[in-house]
């Protein structure tokens, strides 16, 4: 039985005394949607046997870390917090945790600084295009021979901000399946791993990986979610039945900050088949350039609102428009940090796209339209209010313009400008205007096309 925690699973076990290794309290462990792991502890108020547990809940001050164990294995919980309890008689207390590491530690600590954190994110495999499965076929003596080699060897490594970033091809063992003379199946994947020799908290590792998630969202132009995390650290070795301790292996981790992502339905094969640009387009130089850009607070102020809109921050058009235009204004300021009007900042971004927008309107008119719709929506003293069509068109156009900023900012190859610029939502946005029979005038207004 794997030491994991499925969404519908309820595990029953004990809390473990870290000094003696002896169980001292029965409890259950389960996954709570949107919150992560939930520890439920039954106890009796006023009974000396449960004095320690009762004190945790009556003072709303549980230990910062706990160890849970059952027949599947151990789970180390850190960032433990009170989640509620009853007050009379037979009581059920609840505790949450920021981090759940599915292994027994060498030493129980309030917080762990981890050497390596490996994450799987949607779209990373298609973005990297690493080849881990090789097939060679031949026809000899009337017999077709097929040789399949499954070996994850490709990777890319960059170092930035005290972390080593490793894009690594993997072939999970559970994906390899064969029946002699009948069938064979294998599936490769790509993960991002951050490595810090002196260790970093789980939160620090995820913050370091956050720019990679943002880059994937911009490359694909659609939602991309965290799917799983694993750690590799000597603080969590392999414990043998004999009592011998072996070197560490990758063990699963549940992290509350990304738990809502992991709950999203898995993407279908083919959903991320055509990113606007790929890892090979960037190379190590482009990746480092991106990570350095993300260190700039003004750049993050521009890019993060739009990234979250693309990633499904809201289904409503109004906040989509407000957030994307706010991002464009900040990007215009990032490009030229001088005080200017919203229209001037947006125009700077439109001009930086290097795209022919004549199917929609002149660049100056597009900038005026974006600024006008945003201000009509934002300010209650404005008499006009944008309708649904205007909001939809401006939301799509603004997101596309922001994604196109990446061509120049990342230093993508000039030989690929046309391919990249025509794949970053440009065709879709132009079609949206055409199908609705709308253009933008030089004065920034919407008019019906003849």
N, C-alpha and C positions, 0 to 999 in steps of 0.2 A: 504494500500500500504506500502510495506516494505521500510524502509529508507536504500537503498543500491544503488550501481552503477554497472549495468551490462556492459559488454564490448561494446555492440552496442548501449547503452542507451545515450540519450542527455537530461539532465534535465535543465529546464529553471526556473530561480528564481532571487533572489536579494542578494546583499551583505548587511549585517546588521551592523548598528552602535552598537558596544558592550555596550556603555554607555546608550543609549536610547532604544535600541532594535528596532529602526525604520529602514526600508529598505531605502537605499540611492543610489543603482546602480543596474540596470538590468544586468544580465549576464547568461551564460550557463555553465554547469558543465558536463564533459564527461570523459570517460576513454580513454587515449591515449596509444596504444600498446607500451610496453617497457618503458614507462615513468610514468604511473599512472594517477592521476587526472589532468585534464587540465581545467583551468578557462578561458573563453573567454569573454572579456568585450568590448562592443562597445561604442565609444565616439566620440565627435566632437572636433577637434583641434581648439583652440582659443575661444571656447564657455565657458563663466564663469561657466555655470552649471557643466561642466566637468573638471574644473581647477584642482581639487584634483587628479582625475584619470589621466589626462594628465601629471601631474607632476610625478606620479609613473613611467610612461613609458618613458618619455623624459629623466629622470635621471636614468632609469633602477634600481630604488630603491623602490620597493613596500614594504608595511608593512610585517613584518616577519610572522604575523598570520592574518587570516581573518575568518569571519563567513559567510557561505552561507546558504540560507533558501529557501524552496519552499513548495509545498503542501505535499511532502513526509516527510519533517522534516528538521533538521539542520545538517550541516557538518562543523566541525571546521578544518581549514587548518593551519598547521604550517610548518615552513621551506619553506615559500613561496619564489619563485624566478622568475625573469623576463624570459620570453620565446620568446619575440619578439613582434613587433608591426609595424604598418604602420607609415607614416610620414606626410601625407597631407590629409586634408579634413576629411571625415568620416573614422574612424580608428577602427580596431579591435585589441585590445591588448590581449596578452596571458600570463598567469601565471601558473607555476607548483607548486607543493607542495611535500615535503618529506613525510609528514604524513597527512592523512585525517581521522578524527574521526567522526563517523556518530552520533553525538549528540551535544547538545548545552552546553557550559561550564558554570560553575559558574562565571568564570572570564577569559577573553581573555589574554593569555600569549604568549610570543615569543616561549617558549618551555615548554613542560609538562613533569614532572617527575611522572610516572605512577606506581601505586601500583602493579597491576597484568596485565600480558600479557599472553593470552592463544593462542596457535598456533596448527593448524592441519597440520601434515606432512605426506606425503606418507609413507606407511610401518610401521607406529607407531602402528596401531591397530593389525597387524599381529605379530609385535615384542613383544607387551605386552601380547597378548592372554587373555585379561580381558574378563570375562563372564558377560554380562549385560542382557542377555535374557535366561530365564529358562523355559523349557517346561516339563510338567508332564502329561502323558496320562493314562487313566484307562478305563477299560471295566466293566460296571455295568448294570445289568438287561437288557442285550442286547443292551446297548447304550454306544458308545464310548465317553468319556468325555476328553476334552483337556483344560488344564489350562496353560496359558502363562503369566509369570511374567516378566515385563520389568522394570528393576531398575538398574541404574548405581551406584554400590557401591564400586567397587574395585579401589584401587589407591596405588601408591608407592610414598613416600616422602623422599627426601634427601636434605641436606643443604650444600651449598658450595659457597665460594667467596662472601658472603653477600646476596646470593639469596636462596630462598627455591624453589626447583624443585618439581613439583607435576605431576606425570603421572596419569591421571584421565580418567576413563571410562565415556563416555557420551552417551546419547540417544537423539539426536536432535529431537525436537518436530515435525519438518516438515517430519521426517522419520516415524512417527507413523501414521498409517492410518487404519481405520477399517470401515466396513459396516456390520451392524447387520445381522447375519445369512448368510453372504456372504463371507467375506474375512477379513484377518487381516495381516498387514505387519509392520515390525519394523526392524531397522538396528542400531546396536551399533557401536561406534567408540571410539578412544582414542585420547586425546590431551595432550600436554605438556604445563605446566603453570609455569611461573617464577613469584615469589612474593618477593617484597622488601618493607619492612614496610615504609621506608622513601622515597620510590619512585626511579625510574630510568627512563632515557629517553627511547624512543622506540628503538633507536639504541643500547643502553646498554642491554636492554632485549633480543634483537635478537642476539647480540654477546654472551650473556650468554647461549642462546639456540643453538648456532652454533655447539658446540660439540655433541649435541644430533642428529642433522641432519647428521653429519659426521659418527656417530656410526651406524645410520640406513643404510647409504649408504654402509658401510663396511659389515654390517650384511647381507644385501640383495644382494650386489654385482651388483647393478643396480641403475639407476637414481631414486632419491627420491626428491620430490619437496615440498616447502612450498605451502599450499593451501589456508589458511585464517588465519587472526589474529583477536582476540577480546580483549578488555580491560575491567577491572573492577576497577573503581576508583571514589571516592566521588567527584572529580572535575567535573565529568560528571554524575549527578544524573538523575532520572526520573522526568520530568516536567509534572505535571498534568494540565488539561485544566483549573481547578479552580485556578491555580497559586501555588498550594501546591507542595512541593518538597519531593519526596520519595527517599529512599536509592538507590544506583546505581545498575544497571543490566549490564550484559555483552553487549557491543555494538561493531559493526564491525569497523575494522580499515584497511585502505589501506596504505601500507608502500612501498615507491619507491624502496628500496633496494631489496625487494623480489618480485617485481611486475612481473618480467619475469617468475618466477616460477609459480605464480598463473595463468598465461596465458596458461600453458602447458595443453594438453589434459588429462583429468582424467584417472587414471590407471584403468584397467579392474579388476573385482573381480577375484582373483586367481593369479594375477601377482606377489604378494608378499607372497604367501602362505608358502614358505619354507625358512625362514631366516636361516643362518648358526648357529646362536645362538640367544637366546631370553632373554627377561628381567628377567625371572625366573632363567636363568643360571647365570646371574650377581648378582642379588640381590642388596640390597642397598650398600653393601661393594664394589661390582664390579663397580657400577655406580660412586661411589665416587672416586674409583681408576682411572676410565676413565677421570673424570673431573679434577683430579689433574694432570694426564698425560698431558692433553690438556693445562694446565697452563704453561707447560715447552716450551719455545720458540724453542728449538732444536727438540722436539717431533712434534710440529706443522709444523716446516719446513720440516719434513719427511712425515707427514701424509696428509697435505692439498693438495699438487700437485696430489697425487694419488686419493684422494677423488674426486677432481674436474674432473679428467680424467674419472673415473667410472661414474660420474654424467653428462658426455657428453660434457666436455669442448671443445673437438675437434673431428670432424669426420675423421681427417687425422691421419694416423698411425705415421708419423714422430714426431709430438708434443706429441703424446701419449707415445712413447718410451722415448723421452727426459725427459718428466715430471715424468714418473714412475721410471725410473732409477735414476733420481735426488733424488726422494723420498727414494729409496732404499739406496743410498749412505748416505743420511742424517740419515736414520734409523740405518745403521751400525755404524755411528759416535755416535748416541744417545746411542746405546748399549755399545759402548766402545769409549769414547771421546778422541781418540788418532789419530794422523795423520797417514793415511794409503792410499794405492792405492784404486781406485774404485773397482777393483776386490776383494780386501780383505774385503771392507765394504759390498759388495753384498754377498760374501760367508758367512759372519757372519749372514746375514738375511736368506740365504738358509738353513743354519744349524739350525737356530732357529725354522724352520717350523715343525720339527719332522715328516716329511713326507718322505716316500720311493719314491724317484724320479727315481728309476732304469729303469722304462719304458721309460724315456726320456734321462737320462744320469747320470753320476756321479755328485755329488754336486759341486766339484771343476770345472768340465767342464762346468756346467750350469752357474756358476759365471763368468767364462772366456768368455762364449758366450754372456752373457748379457753385460759385460763391452766392449767386442770387437764391438758388433753391435752398441752400444751407441757411442763409439769413432769413428767408421767408418762413422756414420751419422753426428756426431757433427763437426769433424775436416775436413776442405776442402783439407788439404794436404794429406789426406789418399787416396790411389789409389783405394781401394775397396769401393763400396757403397752397402749397404744392399738392397736386392730386396724385393718386396712386401710380399712374404711368410715369409722371415726372420723377417721382421718388425711385421707382424701379430702374429707370434709365440712368439716373445720376449715381445710384448705388453701384450699378454694374460698371459704369464708366470710371468712377473714382477708384474702385478696387483694381481695375485693369491698369490704370495710370500708375498706381502705386507699385504694382508688381513689375511694371516696365522699368521702374527706377533701378532695378537690380542689374540691368544690362551694363550700364556704365559703372555703377558703384562697385560691382564685383569684378570689373575688368574682364568681362567675358570676351572671347575671341571675336574680332571684328568680322571675320569670315562667316560667323554664325549669327550675326545681328538680324538678318532678314528672317532666318528660320525661327529664332527665339522670339522676335517681336511679333511674328504672326501666330505664335502658339500660346502667348500669355493672355488669353481671353480676348484678344483683339478681334478676331473673326466673329466670335460669339457676340461681342458688344456691338459691332457694326451691324450684324444680322438683327439684333434686338431693335435697333433704330429703324432698319429697313422694313422689317415685318410689321412694325407699328406705324409705318408711314410718317416718320418724324425726322426733322433735321433741326439743327441749332443755327440761328441767325448770327450775324456778326455782332449784334447787340446782346446776345446771350439769351434769346427767347426761343421757345419751341414753336415750330410751325409745321403744318402738314406738308408733305411732299406732293408734287403734282401727280 
